[in-house]
Amino acid sequence: MSFVKKAALSGQQQAQKKELVPHSPQLEYRPPQKISIIGLEIAVDLVAQYNPKEIQIEKSLTWNPAANKKADLPDLEFSSSGGRTLSLELLFDGYEENVDVSEVYVAKLMQLCSIMNPDASEKLKRPSMVEICWPTKVKFRGVIQSVSTKYTMFAPDGRPVRATCNIKVAEALPGFKGTPTKVGARGWEGW
């Protein structure tokens, strides 16, 4: 059977499946789902143009060497457990639409890193908590620890039209008040 006949046959088979189950969610077109960074305490949401090619999650543990004069390798004593951090890289491309990515995308990231209200009570003198999520499920909740932006393409007038942002988020438990919390189980599904 030729490639053209196979393609036509598979198209006919798909049409038959749609006729048999006209409103089946498995056959409906769904646009690609994009990762988002959502401000939990301020009204700022950033939806990625492109999903990251990788997401790194890191957890650190502190081990202290114990005094041991009889061996070349020290005994190690567990000291503490650090929280997890999530790192990802997002690409923002405004070249085709001639969009200034620093105003449309990077500014939202900077808002999420800014102190919510410097003149308010102590609990608002810090940046907002964020959720890193896919549209249907929360994946990671915390605070932005750092954002590094590299502008890689510019319009003729000097406006940045392409940028890469490296974002690092420190995990924070629900009920976070801007102060250290006790280590415990995460109260939600996620990475």
ChimeraX attribute file (.defattr): number of C-alpha atoms within 10 A of each C-alpha:
attribute: neighborCount
match mode: 1-to-1
recipient: residues
	/A:1	5
	/A:2	7
	/A:3	8
	/A:4	9
	/A:5	10
	/A:6	11
	/A:7	11
	/A:8	12
	/A:9	12
	/A:10	12
	/A:11	12
	/A:12	12
	/A:13	12
	/A:14	13
	/A:15	13
	/A:16	12
	/A:17	13
	/A:18	15
	/A:19	11
	/A:20	10
	/A:21	12
	/A:22	12
	/A:23	10
	/A:24	11
	/A:25	9
	/A:26	9
	/A:27	12
	/A:28	10
	/A:29	7
	/A:30	8
	/A:31	6
	/A:32	8
	/A:33	13
	/A:34	14
	/A:35	19
	/A:36	19
	/A:37	21
	/A:38	21
	/A:39	22
	/A:40	16
	/A:41	13
	/A:42	14
	/A:43	10
	/A:44	15
	/A:45	18
	/A:46	18
	/A:47	18
	/A:48	16
	/A:49	15
	/A:50	15
	/A:51	18
	/A:52	13
	/A:53	9
	/A:54	10
	/A:55	10
	/A:56	10
	/A:57	16
	/A:58	11
	/A:59	12
	/A:60	11
	/A:61	11
	/A:62	11
	/A:63	13
	/A:64	12
	/A:65	12
	/A:66	12
	/A:67	11
	/A:68	11
	/A:69	8
	/A:70	7
	/A:71	8
	/A:72	7
	/A:73	11
	/A:74	13
	/A:75	12
	/A:76	13
	/A:77	11
	/A:78	11
	/A:79	10
	/A:80	11
	/A:81	12
	/A:82	13
	/A:83	14
	/A:84	16
	/A:85	21
	/A:86	21
	/A:87	18
	/A:88	17
	/A:89	19
	/A:90	19
	/A:91	21
	/A:92	21
	/A:93	21
	/A:94	21
	/A:95	15
	/A:96	7
	/A:97	8
	/A:98	14
	/A:99	18
	/A:100	21
	/A:101	22
	/A:102	20
	/A:103	12
	/A:104	13
	/A:105	22
	/A:106	20
	/A:107	13
	/A:108	18
	/A:109	23
	/A:110	15
	/A:111	17
	/A:112	26
	/A:113	20
	/A:114	15
	/A:115	14
	/A:116	17
	/A:117	13
	/A:118	13
	/A:119	9
	/A:120	9
	/A:121	8
	/A:122	11
	/A:123	14
	/A:124	16
	/A:125	15
	/A:126	16
	/A:127	23
	/A:128	23
	/A:129	25
	/A:130	26
	/A:131	20
	/A:132	21
	/A:133	18
	/A:134	16
	/A:135	12
	/A:136	7
	/A:137	11
	/A:138	15
	/A:139	15
	/A:140	26
	/A:141	25
	/A:142	22
	/A:143	24
	/A:144	25
	/A:145	15
	/A:146	15
	/A:147	17
	/A:148	11
	/A:149	16
	/A:150	12
	/A:151	16
	/A:152	11
	/A:153	15
	/A:154	17
	/A:155	14
	/A:156	7
	/A:157	6
	/A:158	9
	/A:159	16
	/A:160	22
	/A:161	22
	/A:162	21
	/A:163	22
	/A:164	17
	/A:165	19
	/A:166	15
	/A:167	17
	/A:168	20
	/A:169	23
	/A:170	22
	/A:171	24
	/A:172	23
	/A:173	20
	/A:174	13
	/A:175	7
	/A:176	14
	/A:177	14
	/A:178	16
	/A:179	8
	/A:180	9
	/A:181	12
	/A:182	7
	/A:183	11
	/A:184	7
	/A:185	7
	/A:186	13
	/A:187	8
	/A:188	13
	/A:189	9
	/A:190	12
	/A:191	8
